[in-house]
Amino acid sequence: MFGELYYFDWNATDNQIEERKKITFKKLERTWWRDFDEIFNSWRELKAALVLTHQILMGYLLLDLFVISRRFVRIASAILGVMSPKLAEISRWGKEAREPWSFALIHEEFIARI
């Protein structure tokens, strides 16, 4: 889970996040329906499928929470943007394509500078 947060593109648009959720859900669907008979013939495979299901559903939930939280931040920054143009800029976060930003990218840039 921390790896997901580390590599997550925090500047992804809402549409990119929705697309990622669709891809993730399709992966879950393939896991359960691809080899339905084979999964239930082996407890080990069933356990792996259940673990993957849990991970995908948690990721799906966290992506939704991120989008909702970001919308709240955008609304608040639009309201407070009257006082500061910098705050008004935040109201466009996730609506337009920007350079990707993740903790992994910052870490790689730091290592490259050393």
N, C-alpha and C positions, 0 to 999 in steps of 0.2 A: 504494500500500500504506500509506503514512503517512497518507493521507486516511482510510482505513478505521480505523486506530488512533485517529486524532484524533476521529472522530465515533462510534466504537464505544461502546455503552452498557455500561460495565463492571459495572453492577448488574443486567443482564438475568438473568432466571432461566434455569435449564437448559432448561426447556420452551420459552422464547422463542428460545434459541439453536438448539435442534433444529428449531423451525419455520422459522427463518431459513435453516438449512441445506437444508431441504426446498424452500423457495422458490428458493434459489440453484441447486439441482440441477435443478429444473424449467426454469429459465432456460437452463441448459446443454443440457438435452434439447431444448428448442424450437430452440435455435441449430443443433444438428446435424441434426434431423429435419424441421424446418419446410420448408426448401427444399433438400433433399438434392441434387437434380440441379443446382440453381443454384449451390450451393457448389462443386461439383467442376467446373463449367464455368468458374470464374474463380479463378485462383491468389490474387488479392487477397482475395477473400472466404474462401478456404481459410485463408490466413494469419491473417486477422482472427478466424476461428473457432478456430484453434489458440491464438492469444494469449488469447482469452476463456476457452478451456478451461483453460489454464494458470493464469490469474488465479482462476478459480472453484475449481479444485482446491486451489490454495495457500490460498485463503481458508477452504475447507472444513477443510483440515488444521490451520490456525491456530485455528479455532474449536474443533476437537477438543482440541488441545493446551491451549487456555485452560480448557476444562471439566475436563480431567484435572488440570491444575495447581491449579485452584480447589478441586477435591475434596481434593487433598493438603493445601492450606492449611486447609480446613474440618476435616479429621481432626486435623491438628496443633493447631489452635486449640481443638478440643473437648478434646483431651488436656491441653493447657496451661491450659485454662479453669478448671481446679480452683484455680489460683493467682490468676487475675485474671478478674473478671467481664467486663472489656472484651474479653479474648481469646475468651471463650465466645460473645460476640456475633458474632464473625467466622464462627463455625461455621454461621451461618444465611445467609451470603452466597450469593446465587443460588438459594436455596430458596423465598424468599418475595418477593413484588413489593415493590419499593422505588422511590424516586424515581430516575429515570434519572441516570446520572453519566457524563460524557464530558469529554475535554479541550476539546472545542468549547463545551460548556455553560459550563465554568469561564472560558474565554476571553471568551465573550459577556457573562457577568456582570461580569467585570473591566472590559470596555470600557464597559458601561452605568454603572458606578460612576464613571468618569472624567468 
